[in-house]
Amino acid sequence: MEISPLIKERIKDEILKFIQRNRREEYVRIPSERDLAKKYNVSRTTIRSVIKELINSGLIIQIQGKGTYILPKPKEKNIHIIYSPDIKKNDPFYTKFFLELTTISSKEDINITFINIDNLPPKTNIPLIVVGLIGEDIMKKIKEFYNVIITIEQYLSQDEIIQVSIDDYKIGWTAGDILIKYGYKNLIHLAGPEKYTAPYLRKLGFIDRLKNEKRVSYEIIEGKMNWNSGYELGELILQRFNDIKAPLGVFTANDWMAIGLIQRLRENKIKIGEEISIIGCDNIPLASEVVPPLTTFDWNVKSIILEIIHMINTIYSGKTLQNKRILIPAKLIVRETLKKVPSLDI
């Protein structure tokens, strides 16, 4: 028997209203096809057709021998975010981070609320994501309000929080290693301020890789992690290059320092990638556009976010999440600022 589309839509609308009124956080049984057909004064064929559509839409489920049930309401999932006051609005990494987090959270039905340190909520089990590096005093304060704290920076003195971050130590170690393998005997690291964990660990990894290399000399020069600092420290790099009269390998704490350095070296007619090779870090959009394009380490932002989302889903599934550190490896993107020493036969 042919089902009238108008009748079917009317019945579907009525059953949808029934589902909305009766949906709970547990399975709720709905009346049998026979009872529904009697209630709405239609055939069981019509009811069966509507039930099939509602099953396909994920609202109800049929359990053989037991009946038809309304699927439980998904538990509302919320996260709070607080970010460091040191983060600049135009920072390319954090811009990308927030964009990816918003996109993936939307797909996972996770609600995001930004929190201000001066307006913290009452004690809550809602997970808090800390973006950027905050002071010990602020961390101590937010611990009073949040039972679960997830950071995307490494806090070396904190064991009571969950940390998901890039392996900055390995970045520094790898930078030193690749420069050695490319044949450089004289290396310089333009380091960032030690008060920030990421540049500190990059410097530590770099030093650890080089400290037992007797045929390699290296120097650490600290500066600010911006274009101006890289440009100004370029004068020291030029002096070292003129003193040693040999190829020089430079690893910078981030891409902005490297790009400032590139500008200074180009003004002095240095053959970048031949006389002086440069490795940056962060793979900002400008890294591939500067001349010559910058060799750098790329953060896998999506991997960090997927780890965090997995943790959020674990928490809301009712499982206990242990405090731990997860380090995501960065990928070296080789471009024209890094070349092997010409005399090296490898």
C-alpha positions in Angstrom: 0.0 0.0 0.0 1.4 3.4 -1.0 2.1 5.7 1.9 0.8 9.3 1.6 3.9 11.7 2.0 1.7 14.2 3.9 0.5 11.6 6.4 4.0 10.2 6.8 5.6 13.7 7.5 2.8 14.4 10.0 3.4 11.2 11.9 7.2 11.7 11.8 6.8 15.2 13.2 4.6 13.8 16.1 7.1 11.1 16.9 10.0 13.6 16.8 8.1 15.7 19.4 7.6 12.6 21.5 11.4 11.9 21.3 12.3 15.4 22.3 10.0 15.4 25.3 11.2 12.1 26.5 14.9 12.0 25.7 17.1 11.4 28.8 20.7 10.5 29.6 19.7 6.8 29.5 17.8 4.6 27.0 14.0 5.3 26.9 11.7 2.8 25.4 9.0 4.0 23.0 5.6 2.4 22.3 5.5 -0.6 19.9 4.6 -0.2 16.2 1.1 -1.5 17.0 0.5 1.0 19.8 1.9 3.9 17.7 -0.3 2.9 14.7 -3.4 2.8 17.0 -2.5 6.1 18.6 -2.0 8.0 15.3 -4.7 6.0 13.5 -2.4 5.0 10.6 -1.1 1.7 9.3 1.8 -0.2 10.8 3.5 0.2 7.4 3.5 3.9 7.8 4.9 3.7 11.4 7.6 1.2 10.2 8.7 3.6 7.5 8.9 6.5 9.9 10.8 4.4 12.5 13.3 3.4 9.8 14.1 7.0 8.9 14.5 7.9 12.6 16.9 5.0 13.1 19.0 6.2 10.1 19.1 9.7 11.6 20.6 8.4 14.8 17.7 9.3 17.2 16.4 5.8 18.0 17.6 2.2 18.0 15.9 -1.1 17.7 17.2 -3.9 19.9 16.1 -7.3 18.7 13.7 -9.0 21.1 13.5 -5.9 23.4 11.9 -3.1 21.4 12.7 0.4 20.1 14.5 2.9 22.3 15.4 6.6 22.2 19.1 7.0 22.1 20.5 8.9 25.2 21.3 12.5 25.0 25.0 13.1 24.3 26.7 14.6 27.4 27.4 18.2 27.0 31.2 18.7 26.7 32.8 22.0 27.7 36.3 23.3 27.8 37.6 26.6 29.2 40.6 28.4 27.7 42.9 30.9 29.3 45.9 32.4 27.4 49.1 34.1 28.4 49.0 37.9 28.3 52.4 37.6 26.4 50.7 36.2 23.3 50.4 38.7 20.5 47.1 38.8 18.6 48.9 38.3 15.3 51.1 35.4 16.4 50.9 32.9 13.5 51.2 29.8 15.6 48.5 30.7 18.0 46.2 32.0 15.3 46.5 28.7 13.6 46.0 26.8 16.9 42.8 28.6 17.8 41.4 28.2 14.2 42.1 24.4 14.3 40.8 24.0 17.8 37.6 25.8 17.0 37.1 23.7 13.9 37.7 20.3 15.5 35.8 21.2 18.7 32.8 22.1 16.6 32.9 18.7 14.9 33.2 17.0 18.3 30.3 19.1 19.8 32.7 20.6 22.4 31.8 24.1 23.6 34.6 26.6 24.1 34.6 29.4 26.7 37.4 31.9 27.1 38.2 32.7 30.7 39.9 35.7 32.2 42.3 35.2 35.2 40.4 38.0 37.0 37.1 36.3 36.6 37.5 32.6 37.3 34.4 30.4 37.8 33.6 28.4 41.0 35.5 25.2 41.5 34.8 23.0 38.4 35.5 19.7 36.7 35.4 21.4 33.3 38.9 21.0 31.7 41.0 24.2 31.4 43.4 24.6 28.5 46.3 27.0 29.2 47.6 28.5 26.0 51.1 30.1 26.2 53.3 30.3 29.2 51.9 31.8 32.4 53.6 32.6 35.7 53.8 30.3 38.6 51.6 32.6 40.7 48.8 32.4 38.1 49.2 28.6 37.7 48.9 28.3 41.5 45.7 30.4 41.4 43.9 28.5 38.7 44.7 25.2 40.4 42.3 26.3 43.1 39.5 26.5 40.6 40.2 23.7 38.1 40.6 20.0 38.8 41.9 19.3 35.2 44.5 21.6 33.6 46.0 20.9 30.2 48.8 23.0 28.8 50.4 23.3 25.4 53.7 24.5 26.8 56.1 22.6 29.0 56.2 23.5 32.6 59.3 21.8 34.0 58.4 22.3 37.6 54.8 21.2 37.4 53.7 17.5 37.8 50.0 18.1 38.7 49.0 19.1 35.2 48.7 17.5 31.8 51.2 18.8 29.3 50.9 18.4 25.5 53.6 20.2 23.6 56.2 20.2 20.8 59.4 18.4 21.8 61.6 21.6 21.9 64.6 19.7 23.3 64.6 17.4 20.3 64.3 20.4 18.0 67.6 21.9 19.3 69.3 18.5 19.3 68.2 17.8 15.7 69.3 21.3 14.6 72.8 20.7 16.0 72.9 17.2 14.5 71.9 18.2 11.0 74.4 21.0 10.9 77.2 18.6 11.9 76.1 16.1 9.3 76.1 18.8 6.7 79.8 19.4 7.4 79.7 22.5 9.6 82.6 22.8 12.1 81.6 26.3 13.4 78.1 26.8 14.8 76.2 29.5 16.4 72.8 29.4 18.2 70.8 32.6 18.5 68.9 31.7 21.6 65.8 33.3 23.1 65.4 34.4 26.7 65.8 31.5 29.2 62.6 32.6 31.1 60.6 30.9 28.3 60.6 27.1 28.4 60.6 26.5 24.6 63.8 28.5 23.7 65.5 27.2 26.9 64.9 23.6 25.9 65.9 24.2 22.3 69.2 25.7 23.5 69.7 22.8 25.9 69.1 20.2 23.2 71.5 22.0 20.8 74.3 22.2 23.4 73.8 18.5 24.4 74.3 17.4 20.8 77.5 19.5 20.4 79.2 19.3 23.7 81.1 16.1 23.0 82.0 17.0 19.4 85.7 17.9 19.8 86.1 19.0 16.2 83.2 21.4 16.4 83.1 24.8 18.0 79.9 26.5 19.0 78.7 29.8 20.5 75.4 30.7 22.2 74.2 34.3 21.7 71.0 35.3 23.4 68.6 37.9 22.0 64.9 38.7 21.8 62.8 36.4 19.6 61.9 39.0 17.0 63.0 40.4 13.6 64.9 43.3 15.0 67.0 41.1 17.3 67.9 38.8 14.4 68.9 41.8 12.2 71.0 43.4 15.0 72.7 40.2 16.0 73.6 39.7 12.3 76.5 42.1 13.0 78.0 39.5 15.4 77.4 36.7 12.9 79.3 38.7 10.2 82.2 39.3 12.6 82.4 35.6 13.5 82.2 34.6 9.8 85.0 37.0 8.9 87.2 35.8 11.8 86.9 32.1 11.0 86.9 32.4 7.2 85.0 29.1 6.9 81.3 28.0 6.4 79.2 28.9 9.4 76.0 27.1 10.6 73.4 29.1 12.5 70.3 27.8 14.4 67.9 30.5 15.6 65.3 30.2 18.4 62.5 31.1 16.0 61.8 32.1 12.4 61.5 35.8 13.1 65.1 35.9 14.3 66.2 33.9 11.3 64.4 36.2 8.8 65.9 39.3 10.4 69.3 37.7 10.2 68.7 36.8 6.5 68.0 40.4 5.7 71.2 41.6 7.4 73.3 39.0 5.6 71.8 39.8 2.2 72.7 43.4 2.7 76.3 42.3 3.2 76.3 40.1 0.0 76.6 36.8 2.0 75.8 33.7 0.1 73.2 32.2 2.4 73.1 28.5 2.3 76.7 28.4 1.0 78.8 30.6 3.2 76.3 30.7 6.1 73.5 28.2 6.5 70.5 29.0 8.7 67.9 26.9 10.4 64.9 28.6 12.1 61.9 27.2 14.0 58.1 27.4 13.9 57.5 27.4 10.1 55.6 30.7 10.0 54.0 31.5 6.6 56.8 34.0 5.8 59.4 31.3 6.2 58.6 29.9 2.7 58.3 33.3 1.1 61.5 35.0 2.3 64.5 35.0 -0.1 66.1 32.6 0.1 63.3 30.4 1.7 64.1 29.4 5.2 64.9 25.9 6.5 62.8 25.5 9.7 61.0 23.1 12.0 57.3 22.7 11.5 54.9 22.3 14.5 52.2 19.8 13.9 49.4 21.9 15.4 46.7 19.4 14.5 48.5 16.6 16.3 48.6 18.7 19.5 44.9 19.5 19.2 43.9 15.9 18.4 45.7 14.7 21.6 43.8 17.4 23.6 40.5 16.4 22.0 41.1 12.7 22.8 41.8 13.7 26.4 38.6 15.8 26.6 36.5 12.9 25.2 38.2 10.5 27.7 37.3 12.8 30.6 33.6 13.1 29.5 33.4 9.4 29.0 33.9 9.1 32.8 37.4 7.7 32.7 40.2 9.0 34.9 42.9 10.9 33.1 46.4 10.7 34.6 48.7 13.7 34.7 51.3 13.2 32.1 53.6 14.9 29.5 53.1 14.2 25.8 55.8 15.5 23.4 54.9 15.9 19.7 57.9 15.7 17.3 58.5 18.6 15.0 59.4 18.1 11.3 62.4 19.7 9.7 61.5 21.4 6.4 64.7 21.8 4.4 64.8 24.8 2.1 67.5 26.9 0.5 69.1 28.4 3.6 70.6 25.1 4.5 73.1 23.3 2.2 76.0 20.9 2.7 79.5 22.3 3.0 80.8 21.9 -0.6 83.9 19.9 0.2 81.9 17.4 2.2 81.5 14.1 0.3 78.4 12.4 1.7 
